[in-house]
Structure formats: C-alpha cells, structure tokens
Amino acid sequence: MTIVLAPAAALFRSLGDPTRLAILRRVASGEVRVVDVTGELGLAQSTVSKHLACLRDCGLIDYRVVGRQSFYSLTRPELLDLLRSAEQVLAATGAAVALCPTYGTPADASPASGA
C-alpha cells in the first residue's frame, strides 16, 4: 500500500502561515467578511483577500454573496479537530517547535500573533 503524502504536505503548507491561521481561527467562530478580518487582525484588505483566496483555493473555506458582501465560512468542520489537535501537540511539546532552528520563529514575528 502506497501512502501519498503530497496532499497532506500541501494542506500543512496552506496552514503554515500565521496570518492564514489567524484568519481560520476567526472563520471557525462564524461567518466573516473581509472587513471584519481587517479590523480584528489589523491587516490590509489586500492581505486578507490574498489569504482568503489561498484558503478558498485549498478548499478550506468558501463564501456566499449577499448583495455586495461576501461571507466566508469553513467548508470542513474537521479542520477544527485538526487545529485542536495541533494545539494539544504544541502544549505537550512546550516551546520545542517554536525553538526549532528550521521552522521556529519568534512569537512576535507576525502581525497576526496573539490573535
């Protein structure tokens, strides 16, 4: 049996940006508009739109149009389980991932940190 890992790697790459994770965390709490995210995360509209497009292209979120507004929501509720599991792994490993010389970054390196 051959296990194809490329799709899983692509999923984790799509989640590998702090801004996208902050946006997903916000979308997980309910539908959101671009203007909501820009205000709550203090990001430019173009930045939010770019990341929403990435998440949409990956099939993780979708949107519905009402008048001139688009409302974004999660497409897969299982994503919440994945994020919760990641939080449990991070809690169990302490600062090991953050201190990783390859992938670790200072906690304040992203505008979306602490979101």
C-alpha positions in Angstrom: 0.0 0.0 0.0 1.5 3.3 -1.1 0.7 6.3 1.1 0.5 9.5 -0.9 1.9 12.3 1.3 1.9 15.2 -1.1 -1.8 16.2 -0.4 -1.1 16.2 3.3 2.0 18.3 2.8 0.1 20.8 0.7 -2.6 21.0 3.5 0.0 21.7 6.1 1.7 24.3 3.8 -1.6 26.1 3.5 -1.8 26.2 7.3 1.8 27.2 7.6 1.3 30.9 7.6 0.4 32.7 10.9 -1.9 35.1 9.1 -3.9 32.3 7.5 -4.1 30.5 10.9 -5.4 33.7 12.5 -8.0 34.1 9.7 -9.0 30.4 10.1 -9.4 30.9 13.8 -11.7 33.8 13.2 -13.7 32.0 10.5 -14.0 29.0 12.8 -16.1 31.1 15.2 -18.6 32.0 12.5 -19.1 33.6 9.1 -16.8 36.6 8.5 -16.4 39.4 5.9 -13.1 40.7 4.7 -13.8 44.0 6.6 -14.3 42.0 9.8 -11.0 40.3 9.5 -9.1 43.5 8.5 -10.5 45.3 11.6 -9.9 42.5 14.0 -6.5 41.5 12.9 -5.3 44.9 11.9 -4.3 43.8 8.4 -4.7 45.4 5.0 -7.7 44.5 2.9 -5.4 43.2 0.1 -3.5 40.9 2.6 -6.7 39.5 3.9 -8.1 38.9 0.5 -5.0 37.2 -0.7 -5.0 34.8 2.2 -8.8 34.2 1.9 -8.2 33.3 -1.8 -5.4 30.8 -0.8 -7.7 29.2 1.8 -10.5 29.1 -0.7 -8.3 27.6 -3.4 -7.3 24.9 -0.9 -11.0 24.1 -0.3 -10.8 25.0 3.4 -13.2 27.9 3.2 -16.0 29.1 0.9 -18.1 32.1 0.7 -21.7 33.2 -0.1 -22.6 36.5 -1.6 -25.3 38.7 -0.1 -25.7 41.9 -2.0 -22.2 43.4 -2.4 -20.8 41.4 0.5 -19.1 38.0 0.7 -19.4 35.9 3.9 -16.7 33.4 4.4 -17.1 30.1 6.4 -15.3 26.8 6.9 -16.1 24.1 4.4 -14.8 21.3 6.6 -15.7 21.2 10.3 -12.9 18.5 10.7 -10.5 21.4 10.3 -11.4 22.5 13.8 -10.4 19.0 15.1 -7.0 19.3 13.3 -6.4 22.7 14.8 -7.3 21.5 18.3 -5.0 18.5 17.9 -2.2 20.9 16.8 -2.8 23.0 19.9 -2.6 19.8 22.1 0.7 18.8 20.4 2.1 22.3 21.0 1.0 22.3 24.6 2.6 18.8 25.1 5.9 19.8 23.5 6.3 23.2 25.1 8.5 25.5 23.1 10.2 22.8 21.1 8.6 23.7 17.8 9.0 27.5 18.4 12.7 26.9 19.1 13.2 24.7 16.1 16.2 26.2 14.1 14.5 25.3 10.8 10.8 26.3 11.3 10.7 28.2 14.6 10.2 31.9 14.7 9.9 34.5 17.5 6.3 34.7 18.8 6.1 38.4 17.9 7.3 37.9 14.3 3.8 38.0 12.8 1.1 40.8 12.8 -1.4 38.0 13.5 0.4 36.7 16.5 -1.7 36.5 19.7 -4.9 36.6 17.6 
